[in-house]
């Protein structure tokens, strides 16, 4: 038999070219579609490989802050193994779990909207944090928003916050950072409902309560810089603090029965000279020359204080009918770059870029202690139906905002008469409005998550 291709091979190149032109349309319009349809209908099952699973996401992904051994986890949906039948895959596919956002992983991005309030529309700002009315003219620090890497952080919704706490009492307990956060919250809520001061007591109004009549929400602040019982240094008393690490401070704890939610915030006062007591005996001290006490570090002291506090809350409120929700705001770094009483102590006017600054040293250690104690309290409190606790981890996002402090504007118009040789600077607290408003945005997201169950 003669090959059908024999004559084609012997023809000239022009003939071959003509033949290809004739056969090509037939191939494109007839053969190719048939091949595609067959491939679609009878596609073979790809073989499974044991090595593929090493590249699949695990049930949970763990992210770490720099120099931290405590993971902040993000729960993701577990991947189902491949099956020869897509119908079987659907049946075996687990229900999607709610993603837990890692708010510590992100960066500051420009925000044209700016804050919800300003220094003239909110009447509850402490004078030393009212940077706008004190003459700070570089207002760029107001136009930044924290953007988490893996999820959105919605703009604060004051009515949602008030709805979640209708007929309830939220208390901020701690040092001046607790008060700073409280005053930020009051200003944000006041954009929807005016607060009324209903109680005040103590020097410098360290114990106050406001009521939002529209939702019957009470918001309080309790001065307690150690959370546990303490005697603060004074001109008439000791020149150091005294802390009783196994006893909670009853100045706030006595009202615990009336609290539905408590936000704890301490740290900076543990750096001051102090003598520590436990079980009626002196444990030691921090920076106490002249006293016959063993020098001990303040990290373990902070740990004991937070542990005593969370244990006491669990025992007193964990089994009560209304229960209690607890937030621990982590340590907020200071940004002193020079002497605290000279111009330029915290001169930055923009946030740090991602990767420009790491959370390390004392700032990282303080945060780590607080996060570890919260995680331990979650485990210890599992048997208490009325107890919830979560860390409000603001250490890293706060570290990235060296521009957000009052600096010299803790006082009104500090450069009115020129630059003085000596002037006070606040590079610890936050201008209001400002970066600290983000803390309450994240607080609201935690509350919304709790409300969803």
NORRAFEN-V398818 format. One line per field, one symbol per residue. ss: DSSP state (h for helix, s for strand, l for the rest). psi: psi as a letter, one per 20 degrees, with the letter a starting at -180 (. if undefined). A space follows every 50 residues. Layout:
ss->???
psi->???
This chain:
ss->lllllhhhhhllhhhhhhhhhhhhhhhhhhhhhhhhhhhhhlllllllll lhhhhllllssssllllllllssssllllllllllhhhhhhhllllllll lllllsssssllllllllllllllllhhhlllllllllhhhhlsssssll lllllllhhhhhhhllllsssssslhhhhhhhhhhhhhhhlllllsssss slhhhlssssssllllsssssssllllsssslllllllllsssssssslh hhhllhhhllsssssllhhhhllsssssllssssssllllllllsllhhh hhhhhhhhhhhhhhhhhllllllsssssslllllllllllllllllllll llllllllllhhhhhhhhhhhhhhhhhhhhllllllssssssllhhhhhl llllllshhhlllllllllllllllsllllllllllhhhhhhhhhhhhhh hhl
psi->pppiighhhirrhhggghghhghghgggiggghggggghghlpqpqqqph ihiiiqprhqppqpqpkpioqoqoprpqpqqqqiphghghhipqqpqppo pniioarpqqohharhraihipjjpphijmhgijjphnjhiilqppoqhj rqoqqpnhhgghghjpkrpppppbbihggggghggghghiihppqpoipq qrpklioqpqpnhhjlppprpponiihrpqoqqrhibqkrqppnijpqoi hhhhjhhjphppoporghiiiqpqppqpkiqphbrpmmqiqmqppqqigh ggggggggghgggghhihjrgiaqpppoprpoqrlpibphkqqkhniqjq qqqpihpqorbgghggggggghhghhhgghjhiohjpqqqpnnjgghhhj miijqhcijiqpmijhkroqhpqqpokgrqqprbhihhghghghhghhgg hi.
